Amino acid sequence: MPKLHLNTDLFFLLKDQDIILWDYKNHQQFTLSLAYFERLVTHSRGNVEELNEIDQSLLNEGILLSEAPPVPIWQWDKLSYIFHIGTRNVVEDSHETIEDWVAQYVSDCETAVQIMPPKMLIRREGAFSSLPTPDLSYLNQHSFLDILKGRQTIRNFNGSPVSREILSTLLFVTFGLFHGPWAELSDAGLREVGMRKTSASGGGLHPNEAYVSIHNVEGVKPGIYHYDVERHALVLINDAINDDNISALCMGQPFGRGIAFGVFLVAYFGKIWWKYPHSRGYRVVLLDAGHLSQTFQLVASSLGVLTWMTANIHDVNVSSLLKLEGVHQSPLHFLGTGYGEKSGIYSGVKDYFK
C-alpha cells in the first residue's frame, strides 16, 4: 500500500460548530465532516492499513500527499511560520497587457471606495490642548548628510525638558498633514482617498496613530495623549506615567528612563483592511510603523534631540493604558526622545563590567 503523508501547511479551526481545515500556503479552506477529520487523525498517527475514498478525496485537494513534504529550516515558532507563509501572495498575474492591468486597477479602486470608512482621521474624546505652530526652520540647521551621520539609538537619557516647539514640530513633521490636501488627486478630479505625509504608506492610508507619553515637556502637563492629526493637538487619554511605568511597559528595559516624551505607534486595522482585505495587508501595517520610526528619528536628529525605540512592549498593558480595545487597535512600537549621553551602551551595562 502506498504511504500517504499529511500536508504540514495546515491548521484546524472550530467555528460555528464546523471543523475548518485551513491550507494557509495555498489559501484554501475546507469544511470537514467528522469522518474526514478522524481519517486525518488516523493518518497523523500512522495507523492506516488500507486506503479508501476519503483518502483519495484528500489526496486530490492536496491535504494528503503522495510524497513526504520537505522540512523547512525555520528557527522561530510555528505561529511565525504560519504568518510568513500565509501572507505570501500566491495569485499569479493574469493580465495580458498593461492596459488590462490599468482597467482592473481602476475597477478595484472604484469598488474599494464604495466600502471606504466615512472618516479616516481618528479623533479621541478628552481634554484638548492645542500645540504651537510647527517651526520648520529647525529642519534647516543641519545638512541631511549630518543628520544621517548623527542619527543614533541612545540608551542614557538625563531627564532634561524639551520645549513645546520641538514637541510640536516633531509630531507634525512625522505624523501630521505635512503636505496638506493631496492636490495631485483633486486637480485631476479624483477623490482623495488617502493622505500624503512625510512617510510612505500603503494606499496613503496611514494606519498607525501616535499616542504621546509626556514626561517633561515645557508647558505641557505630564500624561498620555492622542495626537490629533486633523487639529494638530493633544487629547488627554490617561494620567501621567513615570520612569518605572515606562520600564514595565517596555518589558523591564530601563533605557527609556529620563526621556522627555515618547510615542506609542498604534495600528488601527480598520483604516486599511477595507481596502486590503487579504492578511498580507498586515505586512503593510508593520512596514508603515517602520517608515514612521525612521522618519521620527531623522526629524528628531535634525531638531537636536536623541532617540531610543523598541518593539518589545507589553501589548495588553499598553492597550489598557491607552484605553484601546486591543484587537482592532494594536500597539506595535515605542519611540522615546529627549536629551542625554549620546551612547548606545546603557550605563548600567558599563557599570556591570567594572
Secondary structure, 3 states (H helix, E strand, C coil): CCCCEECCCEEEEEECCEEEEEECCCCEEEEECHHHHHHHHHHHCCCCCCCCHHHHHHHHCCCEECCCCCCCCCCCCHHHHHHHHHCCCCCCCCCCCHHHHHHHHHHHHHHHHHCCCCCCCCCCCCCEEECCCCCHHHHHCCCHHHHHHHCCECCCECCCCECHHHHHHHHHHHHCCCCCCCHHHHHCCCCCCCCCCCCCCHHHCCCEEEEEEECCECCECCEEEEEECCCCEEEEEECCCCHHHHHHHCCCCCCCCCCCEEEEEEEEHHHCCCCCCCCCHHHHHHHHHHHHHHHHHHHHHHHCCEEEEECCCCHHHHHHHCCCCCCCEEEEEEEEEECECCCCCCHHHHHHCC
